Amino acid sequence: MTLLVTVFAAIVATVKWYKDAPKGEMKLGILCWMYWGASIMWLVDAVFEYAELKAEYFTPAPADMLNDLFLGLSVVALGLIIWLVRLLVADPRGVVRGALFQRKA
């Protein structure tokens, strides 16, 4: 389930990045790399888990599936938080800088 969640997040981020590719203001490439990296990590985990469990791998307990779903959503949320902090620090449109240094009349 973690693999599924992160692959979907990676696909969505990649489509959005590709759509906005010439501009690249929002630094979506970083988000794509994080999600694809997490997807590869979960894929390797799934391969090793399958090698260990064989056919049992395809019949997980509902509690395990729920835990994996929460873990996958947590990874996606953490990726979004890291990307958002990076975006706010880079401030490509100058919004944060303008709000901090705005002079009041």
Biopython code that builds the backbone (N, CA, C, O; Angstrom):
import numpy as np
from Bio.PDB.StructureBuilder import StructureBuilder

atoms = [
    (1, "MET", "N", (0.827, -1.193, 0.000)),
    (1, "MET", "CA", (0.000, 0.000, 0.000)),
    (1, "MET", "C", (0.872, 1.258, 0.000)),
    (1, "MET", "O", (0.518, 2.262, -0.618)),
    (2, "THR", "N", (2.010, 1.203, 0.692)),
    (2, "THR", "CA", (2.894, 2.369, 0.693)),
    (2, "THR", "C", (3.423, 2.634, -0.703)),
    (2, "THR", "O", (3.523, 3.783, -1.134)),
    (3, "LEU", "N", (3.765, 1.552, -1.414)),
    (3, "LEU", "CA", (4.247, 1.703, -2.787)),
    (3, "LEU", "C", (3.186, 2.341, -3.665)),
    (3, "LEU", "O", (3.482, 3.236, -4.457)),
    (4, "LEU", "N", (1.969, 1.890, -3.528)),
    (4, "LEU", "CA", (0.870, 2.420, -4.336)),
    (4, "LEU", "C", (0.645, 3.911, -4.079)),
    (4, "LEU", "O", (0.477, 4.687, -5.020)),
    (5, "VAL", "N", (0.641, 4.299, -2.833)),
    (5, "VAL", "CA", (0.405, 5.709, -2.469)),
    (5, "VAL", "C", (1.525, 6.600, -3.006)),
    (5, "VAL", "O", (1.260, 7.657, -3.580)),
    (6, "THR", "N", (2.770, 6.175, -2.821)),
    (6, "THR", "CA", (3.875, 7.025, -3.258)),
    (6, "THR", "C", (3.995, 7.063, -4.786)),
    (6, "THR", "O", (4.388, 8.086, -5.347)),
    (7, "VAL", "N", (3.663, 5.962, -5.459)),
    (7, "VAL", "CA", (3.700, 5.983, -6.924)),
    (7, "VAL", "C", (2.633, 6.935, -7.466)),
    (7, "VAL", "O", (2.899, 7.695, -8.397)),
    (8, "PHE", "N", (1.444, 6.899, -6.897)),
    (8, "PHE", "CA", (0.399, 7.839, -7.335)),
    (8, "PHE", "C", (0.821, 9.285, -7.079)),
    (8, "PHE", "O", (0.607, 10.151, -7.928)),
    (9, "ALA", "N", (1.418, 9.552, -5.919)),
    (9, "ALA", "CA", (1.890, 10.907, -5.622)),
    (9, "ALA", "C", (2.991, 11.315, -6.600)),
    (9, "ALA", "O", (3.025, 12.459, -7.053)),
    (10, "ALA", "N", (3.891, 10.386, -6.926)),
    (10, "ALA", "CA", (4.970, 10.678, -7.870)),
    (10, "ALA", "C", (4.418, 10.966, -9.260)),
    (10, "ALA", "O", (4.899, 11.868, -9.946)),
    (11, "ILE", "N", (3.420, 10.212, -9.676)),
    (11, "ILE", "CA", (2.826, 10.430, -11.005)),
    (11, "ILE", "C", (2.135, 11.790, -11.064)),
    (11, "ILE", "O", (2.295, 12.528, -12.036)),
    (12, "VAL", "N", (1.374, 12.118, -10.037)),
    (12, "VAL", "CA", (0.683, 13.416, -10.010)),
    (12, "VAL", "C", (1.690, 14.564, -10.012)),
    (12, "VAL", "O", (1.524, 15.536, -10.749)),
    (13, "ALA", "N", (2.730, 14.452, -9.192)),
    (13, "ALA", "CA", (3.745, 15.504, -9.133)),
    (13, "ALA", "C", (4.488, 15.625, -10.464)),
    (13, "ALA", "O", (4.806, 16.731, -10.900)),
    (14, "THR", "N", (4.762, 14.495, -11.105)),
    (14, "THR", "CA", (5.474, 14.524, -12.374)),
    (14, "THR", "C", (4.626, 15.141, -13.482)),
    (14, "THR", "O", (5.137, 15.912, -14.294)),
    (15, "VAL", "N", (3.349, 14.815, -13.523)),
    (15, "VAL", "CA", (2.457, 15.412, -14.526)),
    (15, "VAL", "C", (2.378, 16.917, -14.326)),
    (15, "VAL", "O", (2.442, 17.677, -15.292)),
    (16, "LYS", "N", (2.241, 17.349, -13.084)),
    (16, "LYS", "CA", (2.181, 18.787, -12.790)),
    (16, "LYS", "C", (3.508, 19.467, -13.155)),
    (16, "LYS", "O", (3.517, 20.561, -13.720)),
    (17, "TRP", "N", (4.619, 18.810, -12.829)),
    (17, "TRP", "CA", (5.934, 19.362, -13.164)),
    (17, "TRP", "C", (6.092, 19.478, -14.682)),
    (17, "TRP", "O", (6.578, 20.491, -15.184)),
    (18, "TYR", "N", (5.683, 18.444, -15.403)),
    (18, "TYR", "CA", (5.815, 18.448, -16.852)),
    (18, "TYR", "C", (4.952, 19.533, -17.490)),
    (18, "TYR", "O", (5.347, 20.154, -18.476)),
    (19, "LYS", "N", (3.787, 19.750, -16.923)),
    (19, "LYS", "CA", (2.890, 20.779, -17.438)),
    (19, "LYS", "C", (3.481, 22.177, -17.263)),
    (19, "LYS", "O", (3.295, 23.042, -18.119)),
    (20, "ASP", "N", (4.191, 22.399, -16.157)),
    (20, "ASP", "CA", (4.785, 23.703, -15.852)),
    (20, "ASP", "C", (6.286, 23.740, -16.129)),
    (20, "ASP", "O", (6.970, 24.642, -15.645)),
    (21, "ALA", "N", (6.814, 22.785, -16.893)),
    (21, "ALA", "CA", (8.263, 22.609, -17.070)),
    (21, "ALA", "C", (9.019, 23.842, -17.548)),
    (21, "ALA", "O", (10.083, 24.126, -16.997)),
    (22, "PRO", "N", (8.549, 24.577, -18.517)),
    (22, "PRO", "CA", (9.389, 25.695, -18.973)),
    (22, "PRO", "C", (9.641, 26.747, -17.892)),
    (22, "PRO", "O", (10.738, 27.298, -17.806)),
    (23, "LYS", "N", (8.641, 27.024, -17.077)),
    (23, "LYS", "CA", (8.796, 28.055, -16.048)),
    (23, "LYS", "C", (9.564, 27.525, -14.844)),
    (23, "LYS", "O", (10.606, 28.072, -14.482)),
    (24, "GLY", "N", (9.065, 26.481, -14.233)),
    (24, "GLY", "CA", (9.725, 25.868, -13.088)),
    (24, "GLY", "C", (9.773, 26.728, -11.845)),
    (24, "GLY", "O", (10.650, 26.540, -11.001)),
    (25, "GLU", "N", (8.858, 27.663, -11.711)),
    (25, "GLU", "CA", (8.860, 28.565, -10.552)),
    (25, "GLU", "C", (8.629, 27.839, -9.227)),
    (25, "GLU", "O", (9.230, 28.175, -8.206)),
    (26, "MET", "N", (7.766, 26.860, -9.262)),
    (26, "MET", "CA", (7.336, 26.234, -8.007)),
    (26, "MET", "C", (8.257, 25.114, -7.538)),
    (26, "MET", "O", (7.955, 24.458, -6.541)),
    (27, "LYS", "N", (9.349, 24.881, -8.213)),
    (27, "LYS", "CA", (10.344, 23.874, -7.824)),
    (27, "LYS", "C", (9.719, 22.495, -7.645)),
    (27, "LYS", "O", (10.037, 21.790, -6.688)),
    (28, "LEU", "N", (8.833, 22.107, -8.560)),
    (28, "LEU", "CA", (8.169, 20.811, -8.468)),
    (28, "LEU", "C", (9.108, 19.650, -8.762)),
    (28, "LEU", "O", (8.799, 18.510, -8.416)),
    (29, "GLY", "N", (10.234, 19.912, -9.385)),
    (29, "GLY", "CA", (11.203, 18.864, -9.648)),
    (29, "GLY", "C", (11.688, 18.211, -8.369)),
    (29, "GLY", "O", (11.904, 17.000, -8.329)),
    (30, "ILE", "N", (11.860, 19.004, -7.328)),
    (30, "ILE", "CA", (12.290, 18.479, -6.027)),
    (30, "ILE", "C", (11.248, 17.513, -5.480)),
    (30, "ILE", "O", (11.583, 16.445, -4.967)),
    (31, "LEU", "N", (9.999, 17.894, -5.595)),
    (31, "LEU", "CA", (8.906, 17.034, -5.124)),
    (31, "LEU", "C", (8.865, 15.730, -5.924)),
    (31, "LEU", "O", (8.650, 14.658, -5.357)),
    (32, "CYS", "N", (9.069, 15.821, -7.232)),
    (32, "CYS", "CA", (9.096, 14.614, -8.069)),
    (32, "CYS", "C", (10.221, 13.679, -7.644)),
    (32, "CYS", "O", (10.011, 12.475, -7.497)),
    (33, "TRP", "N", (11.412, 14.231, -7.447)),
    (33, "TRP", "CA", (12.543, 13.397, -7.043)),
    (33, "TRP", "C", (12.289, 12.728, -5.699)),
    (33, "TRP", "O", (12.625, 11.558, -5.520)),
    (34, "MET", "N", (11.705, 13.447, -4.762)),
    (34, "MET", "CA", (11.428, 12.845, -3.449)),
    (34, "MET", "C", (10.431, 11.704, -3.570)),
    (34, "MET", "O", (10.630, 10.640, -2.983)),
    (35, "TYR", "N", (9.364, 11.915, -4.322)),
    (35, "TYR", "CA", (8.335, 10.881, -4.452)),
    (35, "TYR", "C", (8.827, 9.685, -5.260)),
    (35, "TYR", "O", (8.520, 8.544, -4.914)),
    (36, "TRP", "N", (9.584, 9.925, -6.329)),
    (36, "TRP", "CA", (10.116, 8.796, -7.090)),
    (36, "TRP", "C", (11.155, 8.044, -6.265)),
    (36, "TRP", "O", (11.245, 6.820, -6.361)),
    (37, "GLY", "N", (11.930, 8.744, -5.469)),
    (37, "GLY", "CA", (12.885, 8.082, -4.577)),
    (37, "GLY", "C", (12.182, 7.210, -3.551)),
    (37, "GLY", "O", (12.605, 6.086, -3.281)),
    (38, "ALA", "N", (11.100, 7.738, -2.978)),
    (38, "ALA", "CA", (10.323, 6.945, -2.016)),
    (38, "ALA", "C", (9.687, 5.744, -2.710)),
    (38, "ALA", "O", (9.612, 4.660, -2.130)),
    (39, "SER", "N", (9.232, 5.928, -3.944)),
    (39, "SER", "CA", (8.625, 4.818, -4.689)),
    (39, "SER", "C", (9.636, 3.715, -4.952)),
    (39, "SER", "O", (9.315, 2.534, -4.822)),
    (40, "ILE", "N", (10.853, 4.088, -5.320)),
    (40, "ILE", "CA", (11.899, 3.085, -5.543)),
    (40, "ILE", "C", (12.236, 2.380, -4.238)),
    (40, "ILE", "O", (12.447, 1.168, -4.222)),
    (41, "MET", "N", (12.286, 3.130, -3.148)),
    (41, "MET", "CA", (12.558, 2.521, -1.850)),
    (41, "MET", "C", (11.492, 1.484, -1.498)),
    (41, "MET", "O", (11.821, 0.384, -1.055)),
    (42, "TRP", "N", (10.213, 1.829, -1.693)),
    (42, "TRP", "CA", (9.136, 0.892, -1.375)),
    (42, "TRP", "C", (9.121, -0.287, -2.344)),
    (42, "TRP", "O", (8.733, -1.392, -1.966)),
    (43, "LEU", "N", (9.540, -0.063, -3.592)),
    (43, "LEU", "CA", (9.612, -1.161, -4.550)),
    (43, "LEU", "C", (10.668, -2.183, -4.126)),
    (43, "LEU", "O", (10.426, -3.389, -4.168)),
    (44, "VAL", "N", (11.820, -1.698, -3.725)),
    (44, "VAL", "CA", (12.868, -2.602, -3.234)),
    (44, "VAL", "C", (12.382, -3.339, -1.987)),
    (44, "VAL", "O", (12.626, -4.536, -1.839)),
    (45, "ASP", "N", (11.709, -2.642, -1.109)),
    (45, "ASP", "CA", (11.145, -3.276, 0.090)),
    (45, "ASP", "C", (10.147, -4.366, -0.291)),
    (45, "ASP", "O", (10.142, -5.443, 0.306)),
    (46, "ALA", "N", (9.304, -4.087, -1.286)),
    (46, "ALA", "CA", (8.305, -5.075, -1.717)),
    (46, "ALA", "C", (8.973, -6.305, -2.333)),
    (46, "ALA", "O", (8.531, -7.430, -2.099)),
    (47, "VAL", "N", (10.020, -6.101, -3.107)),
    (47, "VAL", "CA", (10.725, -7.230, -3.716)),
    (47, "VAL", "C", (11.330, -8.126, -2.644)),
    (47, "VAL", "O", (11.207, -9.348, -2.720)),
    (48, "PHE", "N", (11.979, -7.539, -1.652)),
    (48, "PHE", "CA", (12.587, -8.333, -0.597)),
    (48, "PHE", "C", (11.531, -9.004, 0.284)),
    (48, "PHE", "O", (11.709, -10.139, 0.728)),
    (49, "GLU", "N", (10.440, -8.293, 0.530)),
    (49, "GLU", "CA", (9.365, -8.891, 1.322)),
    (49, "GLU", "C", (8.721, -10.050, 0.561)),
    (49, "GLU", "O", (8.383, -11.073, 1.156)),
    (50, "TYR", "N", (8.551, -9.892, -0.744)),
    (50, "TYR", "CA", (8.006, -10.987, -1.551)),
    (50, "TYR", "C", (8.944, -12.195, -1.555)),
    (50, "TYR", "O", (8.489, -13.336, -1.482)),
    (51, "ALA", "N", (10.249, -11.944, -1.639)),
    (51, "ALA", "CA", (11.229, -13.035, -1.615)),
    (51, "ALA", "C", (11.161, -13.801, -0.303)),
    (51, "ALA", "O", (11.426, -15.002, -0.259)),
    (52, "GLU", "N", (10.806, -13.100, 0.758)),
    (52, "GLU", "CA", (10.716, -13.743, 2.073)),
    (52, "GLU", "C", (9.382, -14.463, 2.265)),
    (52, "GLU", "O", (9.357, -15.586, 2.770)),
    (53, "LEU", "N", (8.275, -13.834, 1.869)),
    (53, "LEU", "CA", (6.939, -14.379, 2.179)),
    (53, "LEU", "C", (6.322, -15.207, 1.052)),
    (53, "LEU", "O", (5.404, -15.988, 1.301)),
    (54, "LYS", "N", (6.801, -15.054, -0.167)),
    (54, "LYS", "CA", (6.221, -15.719, -1.349)),
    (54, "LYS", "C", (4.735, -15.390, -1.493)),
    (54, "LYS", "O", (4.383, -14.212, -1.548)),
    (55, "ALA", "N", (3.860, -16.378, -1.556)),
    (55, "ALA", "CA", (2.430, -16.158, -1.840)),
    (55, "ALA", "C", (1.717, -15.412, -0.716)),
    (55, "ALA", "O", (0.705, -14.754, -0.960)),
    (56, "GLU", "N", (2.221, -15.503, 0.495)),
    (56, "GLU", "CA", (1.599, -14.793, 1.622)),
    (56, "GLU", "C", (1.671, -13.278, 1.456)),
    (56, "GLU", "O", (0.907, -12.537, 2.075)),
    (57, "TYR", "N", (2.591, -12.833, 0.620)),
    (57, "TYR", "CA", (2.744, -11.400, 0.386)),
    (57, "TYR", "C", (1.464, -10.785, -0.173)),
    (57, "TYR", "O", (1.162, -9.624, 0.103)),
    (58, "PHE", "N", (0.710, -11.558, -0.958)),
    (58, "PHE", "CA", (-0.484, -11.038, -1.622)),
    (58, "PHE", "C", (-1.744, -11.146, -0.786)),
    (58, "PHE", "O", (-2.822, -10.794, -1.265)),
    (59, "THR", "N", (-1.646, -11.623, 0.451)),
    (59, "THR", "CA", (-2.814, -11.713, 1.337)),
    (59, "THR", "C", (-2.501, -11.061, 2.688)),
    (59, "THR", "O", (-2.450, -11.745, 3.710)),
    (60, "PRO", "N", (-2.293, -9.751, 2.691)),
    (60, "PRO", "CA", (-1.980, -9.085, 3.960)),
    (60, "PRO", "C", (-3.224, -8.962, 4.843)),
    (60, "PRO", "O", (-4.356, -8.983, 4.360)),
    (61, "ALA", "N", (-2.988, -8.838, 6.118)),
    (61, "ALA", "CA", (-4.079, -8.621, 7.068)),
    (61, "ALA", "C", (-4.605, -7.196, 6.891)),
    (61, "ALA", "O", (-3.844, -6.294, 6.541)),
    (62, "PRO", "N", (-5.904, -6.988, 7.131)),
    (62, "PRO", "CA", (-6.460, -5.626, 7.001)),
    (62, "PRO", "C", (-5.743, -4.598, 7.880)),
    (62, "PRO", "O", (-5.566, -3.450, 7.473)),
    (63, "ALA", "N", (-5.336, -5.005, 9.069)),
    (63, "ALA", "CA", (-4.625, -4.070, 9.948)),
    (63, "ALA", "C", (-3.284, -3.669, 9.341)),
    (63, "ALA", "O", (-2.873, -2.514, 9.452)),
    (64, "ASP", "N", (-2.601, -4.615, 8.700)),
    (64, "ASP", "CA", (-1.325, -4.296, 8.046)),
    (64, "ASP", "C", (-1.528, -3.361, 6.866)),
    (64, "ASP", "O", (-0.721, -2.461, 6.632)),
    (65, "MET", "N", (-2.604, -3.574, 6.125)),
    (65, "MET", "CA", (-2.894, -2.688, 5.001)),
    (65, "MET", "C", (-3.204, -1.273, 5.472)),
    (65, "MET", "O", (-2.783, -0.301, 4.844)),
    (66, "LEU", "N", (-3.934, -1.155, 6.568)),
    (66, "LEU", "CA", (-4.258, 0.161, 7.117)),
    (66, "LEU", "C", (-2.995, 0.859, 7.611)),
    (66, "LEU", "O", (-2.817, 2.057, 7.386)),
    (67, "ASN", "N", (-2.123, 0.117, 8.280)),
    (67, "ASN", "CA", (-0.859, 0.692, 8.747)),
    (67, "ASN", "C", (-0.008, 1.148, 7.570)),
    (67, "ASN", "O", (0.597, 2.218, 7.617)),
    (68, "ASP", "N", (0.039, 0.334, 6.511)),
    (68, "ASP", "CA", (0.797, 0.715, 5.328)),
    (68, "ASP", "C", (0.205, 1.954, 4.648)),
    (68, "ASP", "O", (0.940, 2.802, 4.142)),
    (69, "LEU", "N", (-1.109, 2.050, 4.640)),
    (69, "LEU", "CA", (-1.757, 3.231, 4.069)),
    (69, "LEU", "C", (-1.385, 4.479, 4.854)),
    (69, "LEU", "O", (-1.052, 5.508, 4.266)),
    (70, "PHE", "N", (-1.439, 4.394, 6.174)),
    (70, "PHE", "CA", (-1.064, 5.543, 7.002)),
    (70, "PHE", "C", (0.406, 5.906, 6.805)),
    (70, "PHE", "O", (0.754, 7.086, 6.766)),
    (71, "LEU", "N", (1.264, 4.899, 6.681)),
    (71, "LEU", "CA", (2.679, 5.165, 6.449)),
    (71, "LEU", "C", (2.886, 5.847, 5.098)),
    (71, "LEU", "O", (3.658, 6.800, 4.998)),
    (72, "GLY", "N", (2.204, 5.368, 4.061)),
    (72, "GLY", "CA", (2.317, 5.981, 2.741)),
    (72, "GLY", "C", (1.830, 7.414, 2.736)),
    (72, "GLY", "O", (2.467, 8.289, 2.150)),
    (73, "LEU", "N", (0.692, 7.662, 3.393)),
    (73, "LEU", "CA", (0.178, 9.036, 3.472)),
    (73, "LEU", "C", (1.109, 9.932, 4.278)),
    (73, "LEU", "O", (1.257, 11.114, 3.970)),
    (74, "SER", "N", (1.735, 9.374, 5.307)),
    (74, "SER", "CA", (2.697, 10.145, 6.105)),
    (74, "SER", "C", (3.919, 10.527, 5.271)),
    (74, "SER", "O", (4.432, 11.639, 5.392)),
    (75, "VAL", "N", (4.378, 9.617, 4.438)),
    (75, "VAL", "CA", (5.520, 9.907, 3.564)),
    (75, "VAL", "C", (5.156, 11.009, 2.570)),
    (75, "VAL", "O", (5.951, 11.916, 2.327)),
    (76, "VAL", "N", (3.969, 10.931, 2.005)),
    (76, "VAL", "CA", (3.523, 11.960, 1.057)),
    (76, "VAL", "C", (3.397, 13.308, 1.771)),
    (76, "VAL", "O", (3.809, 14.335, 1.231)),
    (77, "ALA", "N", (2.839, 13.310, 2.960)),
    (77, "ALA", "CA", (2.699, 14.562, 3.722)),
    (77, "ALA", "C", (4.060, 15.139, 4.087)),
    (77, "ALA", "O", (4.265, 16.349, 3.991)),
    (78, "LEU", "N", (4.988, 14.292, 4.503)),
    (78, "LEU", "CA", (6.322, 14.773, 4.844)),
    (78, "LEU", "C", (7.021, 15.350, 3.612)),
    (78, "LEU", "O", (7.703, 16.371, 3.704)),
    (79, "GLY", "N", (6.852, 14.700, 2.469)),
    (79, "GLY", "CA", (7.413, 15.234, 1.228)),
    (79, "GLY", "C", (6.844, 16.600, 0.894)),
    (79, "GLY", "O", (7.575, 17.499, 0.477)),
    (80, "LEU", "N", (5.530, 16.759, 1.078)),
    (80, "LEU", "CA", (4.900, 18.060, 0.830)),
    (80, "LEU", "C", (5.419, 19.124, 1.792)),
    (80, "LEU", "O", (5.628, 20.270, 1.394)),
    (81, "ILE", "N", (5.626, 18.757, 3.044)),
    (81, "ILE", "CA", (6.138, 19.723, 4.029)),
    (81, "ILE", "C", (7.550, 20.154, 3.665)),
    (81, "ILE", "O", (7.870, 21.342, 3.711)),
    (82, "ILE", "N", (8.398, 19.193, 3.302)),
    (82, "ILE", "CA", (9.774, 19.519, 2.917)),
    (82, "ILE", "C", (9.774, 20.419, 1.692)),
    (82, "ILE", "O", (10.517, 21.399, 1.641)),
    (83, "TRP", "N", (8.938, 20.092, 0.695)),
    (83, "TRP", "CA", (8.853, 20.899, -0.511)),
    (83, "TRP", "C", (8.345, 22.313, -0.196)),
    (83, "TRP", "O", (8.853, 23.295, -0.736)),
    (84, "LEU", "N", (7.352, 22.406, 0.672)),
    (84, "LEU", "CA", (6.796, 23.705, 1.029)),
    (84, "LEU", "C", (7.816, 24.577, 1.747)),
    (84, "LEU", "O", (7.917, 25.768, 1.455)),
    (85, "VAL", "N", (8.572, 24.009, 2.679)),
    (85, "VAL", "CA", (9.621, 24.764, 3.368)),
    (85, "VAL", "C", (10.672, 25.236, 2.372)),
    (85, "VAL", "O", (11.112, 26.385, 2.414)),
    (86, "ARG", "N", (11.067, 24.339, 1.478)),
    (86, "ARG", "CA", (12.048, 24.694, 0.447)),
    (86, "ARG", "C", (11.518, 25.815, -0.448)),
    (86, "ARG", "O", (12.256, 26.729, -0.819)),
    (87, "LEU", "N", (10.241, 25.733, -0.785)),
    (87, "LEU", "CA", (9.628, 26.759, -1.629)),
    (87, "LEU", "C", (9.578, 28.103, -0.911)),
    (87, "LEU", "O", (9.863, 29.140, -1.508)),
    (88, "LEU", "N", (9.218, 28.084, 0.360)),
    (88, "LEU", "CA", (9.143, 29.338, 1.106)),
    (88, "LEU", "C", (10.516, 29.955, 1.324)),
    (88, "LEU", "O", (10.651, 31.179, 1.345)),
    (89, "VAL", "N", (11.532, 29.121, 1.486)),
    (89, "VAL", "CA", (12.892, 29.646, 1.654)),
    (89, "VAL", "C", (13.392, 30.235, 0.333)),
    (89, "VAL", "O", (13.994, 31.309, 0.322)),
    (90, "ALA", "N", (13.147, 29.541, -0.771)),
    (90, "ALA", "CA", (13.585, 30.042, -2.077)),
    (90, "ALA", "C", (12.767, 31.263, -2.498)),
    (90, "ALA", "O", (13.307, 32.185, -3.109)),
    (91, "ASP", "N", (11.491, 31.278, -2.182)),
    (91, "ASP", "CA", (10.575, 32.388, -2.467)),
    (91, "ASP", "C", (10.706, 32.904, -3.902)),
    (91, "ASP", "O", (11.110, 34.047, -4.114)),
    (92, "PRO", "N", (10.363, 32.061, -4.895)),
    (92, "PRO", "CA", (10.589, 32.449, -6.292)),
    (92, "PRO", "C", (9.781, 33.655, -6.756)),
    (92, "PRO", "O", (10.214, 34.365, -7.664)),
    (93, "ARG", "N", (8.653, 33.898, -6.175)),
    (93, "ARG", "CA", (7.835, 35.048, -6.598)),
    (93, "ARG", "C", (8.030, 36.267, -5.697)),
    (93, "ARG", "O", (7.461, 37.324, -5.971)),
    (94, "GLY", "N", (8.813, 36.146, -4.638)),
    (94, "GLY", "CA", (9.081, 37.249, -3.747)),
    (94, "GLY", "C", (7.924, 37.605, -2.819)),
    (94, "GLY", "O", (7.885, 38.710, -2.277)),
    (95, "VAL", "N", (6.992, 36.694, -2.633)),
    (95, "VAL", "CA", (5.812, 36.969, -1.807)),
    (95, "VAL", "C", (6.192, 37.080, -0.334)),
    (95, "VAL", "O", (5.762, 38.006, 0.354)),
    (96, "VAL", "N", (6.997, 36.138, 0.146)),
    (96, "VAL", "CA", (7.398, 36.156, 1.561)),
    (96, "VAL", "C", (8.259, 37.376, 1.838)),
    (96, "VAL", "O", (8.067, 38.066, 2.839)),
    (97, "ARG", "N", (9.201, 37.638, 0.957)),
    (97, "ARG", "CA", (10.077, 38.796, 1.112)),
    (97, "ARG", "C", (9.274, 40.090, 1.128)),
    (97, "ARG", "O", (9.550, 40.992, 1.920)),
    (98, "GLY", "N", (8.282, 40.175, 0.251)),
    (98, "GLY", "CA", (7.441, 41.366, 0.192)),
    (98, "GLY", "C", (6.590, 41.530, 1.440)),
    (98, "GLY", "O", (6.377, 42.652, 1.902)),
    (99, "ALA", "N", (6.107, 40.439, 1.985)),
    (99, "ALA", "CA", (5.297, 40.520, 3.195)),
    (99, "ALA", "C", (6.132, 40.880, 4.418)),
    (99, "ALA", "O", (5.656, 41.583, 5.310)),
    (100, "LEU", "N", (7.377, 40.402, 4.464)),
    (100, "LEU", "CA", (8.239, 40.686, 5.610)),
    (100, "LEU", "C", (8.752, 42.118, 5.610)),
    (100, "LEU", "O", (8.871, 42.740, 6.665)),
    (101, "PHE", "N", (9.054, 42.636, 4.437)),
    (101, "PHE", "CA", (9.668, 43.961, 4.357)),
    (101, "PHE", "C", (8.708, 45.040, 3.885)),
    (101, "PHE", "O", (9.139, 46.106, 3.445)),
    (102, "GLN", "N", (7.412, 44.773, 3.973)),
    (102, "GLN", "CA", (6.430, 45.762, 3.566)),
    (102, "GLN", "C", (6.403, 46.894, 4.588)),
    (102, "GLN", "O", (6.294, 46.660, 5.791)),
    (103, "ARG", "N", (6.504, 48.109, 4.094)),
    (103, "ARG", "CA", (6.498, 49.271, 4.983)),
    (103, "ARG", "C", (5.067, 49.760, 5.162)),
    (103, "ARG", "O", (4.307, 49.855, 4.198)),
    (104, "LYS", "N", (4.721, 50.058, 6.364)),
    (104, "LYS", "CA", (3.395, 50.552, 6.645)),
    (104, "LYS", "C", (3.400, 52.079, 6.599)),
    (104, "LYS", "O", (4.290, 52.738, 7.137)),
    (105, "ALA", "N", (2.396, 52.606, 5.949)),
    (105, "ALA", "CA", (2.329, 54.059, 5.792)),
    (105, "ALA", "C", (1.667, 54.731, 6.937)),
    (105, "ALA", "O", (1.538, 55.955, 6.944)),
]
sb = StructureBuilder()
sb.init_structure("model")
sb.init_model(0)
sb.init_chain("A")
sb.init_seg("    ")
for serial, (resi, resn, name, xyz) in enumerate(atoms, 1):
    if name == "N":
        sb.init_residue(resn, " ", resi, " ")
    sb.init_atom(name, np.array(xyz, "f"), 0.0, 1.0, " ", f" {name:<3s}", serial, name[0])
structure = sb.get_structure()
